[in-house]
Amino acid sequence: MTQSKHVFTRETKYLLYLPDGYSDEEKYPLLVFLHGAGERGDDLELVKIHGPPKLIEAGHDFPFIIVSPQVPLDEWWSPDTVVWLTKEIMDNYSVDTERVYLTGLSMGGFGTWRTATKYPEMYAAIAPICGGGDPSKAHLIKDVPVWVFHGAKDDVVPIKRSEEMYDALKEYGNIEFTVYPEANHDSWTKTYENPKLYEWLLSHKRKSSSAASLFY
């Protein structure tokens, strides 16, 4: 008996935004956006409901390459899938590998935490919104700048989930936590409409070329 070699590739749908005037002669920061549970499925128009894709659709310009993948119905974010797609974009577009960022809301906030703790070498900074992670793994991203956002009145994902991660990371001095006192679950609209978020992301670079060496 012999074993033959095969390659399995799973289709992942995503929206891709290239900055105005995009050129292969220039290196661009990359922002990966993970949507929430309500935008799952096989219709990419759903991904435009919130976050950067919504703002792009409304005519906003960004200095990033922005990739916004979609999770199939009834599935959750897989860190491996997120990183494989990140690598795909890095392979095919002019990405500054020292400025790769990750953000997500609700289910995407959970996905942001999970992906970053599994692949801390990949991202220069992360911004999880109304999500939660595993505090026992927080030390894995002690060198990754984090800005957390949550609504104090969130009755879908309790603010405790973000507080646990903040408490686990604050000793490393690399985390910021913004709480919206009157916000319920939607703490993302105000966050993604705030230019300071994108300025903060762009202010961070990887301290080494480890993201590139991870794959090349």
C-alpha positions in Angstrom: 0.0 0.0 0.0 1.2 3.5 -0.8 0.1 6.9 0.4 -0.5 9.6 -2.2 -0.1 13.3 -1.5 -3.0 15.7 -1.6 -3.7 19.3 -0.6 -7.0 20.4 0.9 -8.0 24.0 0.6 -11.1 25.4 2.3 -12.8 28.3 0.8 -13.0 31.4 2.9 -14.9 34.4 1.6 -13.7 37.9 2.5 -13.9 41.5 1.6 -10.7 43.2 0.6 -10.0 47.0 0.7 -6.9 48.5 -0.8 -6.0 52.1 0.0 -6.5 54.8 -2.6 -3.5 54.9 -4.9 -2.4 51.4 -3.8 1.0 50.5 -5.5 3.2 47.5 -5.2 6.1 50.0 -4.8 4.9 50.9 -1.3 4.4 48.8 1.8 1.0 49.1 3.6 -0.2 48.2 7.1 -2.8 45.4 7.2 -5.9 45.4 9.4 -7.8 42.2 9.8 -11.5 42.6 11.0 -13.5 39.8 12.5 -17.3 40.3 12.5 -19.9 39.1 15.1 -22.2 36.1 15.1 -25.0 37.9 13.3 -22.9 38.4 10.2 -22.1 34.7 9.6 -23.3 33.0 6.4 -22.4 33.1 2.7 -23.5 36.6 1.9 -20.6 39.1 2.2 -23.0 42.0 2.2 -23.7 41.0 5.9 -20.1 41.8 6.7 -20.7 45.4 5.7 -23.2 45.9 8.5 -20.6 46.9 11.2 -17.1 48.0 11.6 -14.5 49.1 9.0 -16.5 47.4 6.1 -19.5 49.6 7.0 -17.4 52.7 7.0 -15.7 51.8 3.7 -19.1 51.3 2.2 -20.1 54.7 3.4 -17.1 56.3 1.6 -14.5 56.4 4.3 -10.8 56.1 3.3 -8.3 54.2 5.3 -4.4 54.0 5.1 -4.6 50.2 5.6 -5.2 47.2 3.5 -8.3 45.8 5.2 -9.4 42.2 5.0 -12.8 41.2 6.4 -13.4 37.5 6.3 -16.8 35.8 6.8 -17.5 32.7 9.0 -20.0 30.2 7.6 -23.3 29.9 9.4 -23.2 28.2 12.8 -19.4 28.3 12.9 -16.9 30.3 15.1 -13.7 32.0 14.4 -10.7 29.6 14.0 -7.3 31.2 14.8 -5.7 29.0 12.2 -8.1 30.2 9.5 -7.6 33.9 10.5 -3.8 33.5 10.3 -3.9 31.5 7.0 -5.9 34.3 5.5 -3.5 36.9 6.9 -0.6 35.0 5.3 -2.5 34.8 2.0 -2.9 38.6 1.9 0.8 39.0 2.9 1.8 36.7 0.1 -0.2 38.5 -2.6 -0.2 42.1 -1.6 2.4 44.7 -0.6 2.0 44.4 3.2 4.3 45.9 5.8 4.8 42.7 7.9 5.8 44.8 11.0 2.3 46.6 10.9 -0.3 43.8 10.9 -3.3 44.4 13.2 -6.3 42.5 14.4 -9.6 43.6 15.7 -13.1 42.2 16.0 -16.5 42.7 17.7 -18.5 40.3 20.0 -17.8 36.8 18.5 -15.0 38.6 16.6 -13.7 40.0 19.9 -13.4 36.4 21.2 -11.8 35.5 17.9 -9.3 38.3 18.3 -8.2 37.2 21.8 -8.0 33.5 20.7 -6.0 34.2 17.5 -3.6 36.6 19.2 -2.8 34.2 22.1 -2.2 31.4 19.6 -0.2 33.5 17.2 1.3 36.4 19.2 4.2 36.8 16.7 1.8 37.8 14.0 0.2 41.0 15.1 1.7 44.4 16.1 -1.4 45.3 18.1 -5.0 44.1 18.7 -8.3 45.7 19.5 -10.9 43.3 20.9 -14.4 44.7 21.3 -17.0 43.3 23.7 -15.4 39.9 23.6 -13.5 37.7 26.1 -10.5 35.4 26.3 -8.7 33.0 28.5 -6.9 34.8 31.3 -4.5 31.9 31.8 -3.1 32.5 28.3 -2.8 36.3 28.7 0.9 36.1 29.4 1.4 34.9 25.8 0.5 38.4 24.5 2.3 40.4 27.2 4.4 42.0 24.4 1.4 42.8 22.2 -0.2 46.2 22.7 -3.9 45.7 23.4 -6.8 48.2 23.5 -10.0 46.7 24.9 -13.5 48.1 24.5 -16.7 47.2 26.3 -20.1 48.6 27.2 -20.8 48.7 31.0 -24.4 47.6 30.5 -23.7 44.8 28.0 -26.2 42.0 28.7 -24.9 39.7 25.9 -21.2 39.5 26.7 -20.8 40.6 30.3 -18.1 43.3 30.8 -16.5 40.8 33.3 -15.1 39.0 30.2 -13.0 42.0 29.2 -12.2 42.9 32.8 -10.6 39.4 33.3 -8.3 39.9 30.4 -7.4 43.4 31.5 -6.6 42.3 35.0 -4.4 39.5 33.6 -2.5 41.9 31.4 -2.3 45.1 33.3 0.9 44.2 35.1 2.7 44.2 31.8 1.8 47.8 31.1 0.8 47.1 27.5 -3.0 47.3 27.7 -5.7 50.1 27.6 -9.3 49.6 28.5 -12.2 51.8 27.4 -15.6 51.3 29.1 -18.7 53.0 27.7 -20.8 53.6 30.9 -24.2 53.7 29.1 -23.5 51.3 26.2 -25.1 47.9 26.0 -23.7 45.3 23.6 -23.0 47.8 20.8 -19.7 49.2 22.0 -18.3 48.9 18.4 -20.0 51.7 16.6 -18.4 54.4 18.6 -15.1 52.6 18.7 -14.8 52.1 14.9 -15.9 55.7 14.2 -13.1 57.0 16.4 -10.1 58.0 14.4 -7.9 57.6 17.5 -8.3 53.8 17.3 -6.6 53.8 13.9 -3.9 56.3 15.0 -3.2 54.0 18.0 -2.9 50.9 15.8 -0.5 52.7 13.4 1.6 53.8 16.3 2.7 50.2 16.9 5.1 48.0 15.0 6.4 44.6 15.7 9.6 44.7 17.7 11.1 42.1 15.3 10.5 40.4 12.0 9.1 37.4 13.7 5.8 37.6 11.9 7.6 37.2 8.6 9.9 34.4 9.8 6.8 32.6 11.1 5.9 31.7 7.5 8.8 32.4 5.2 
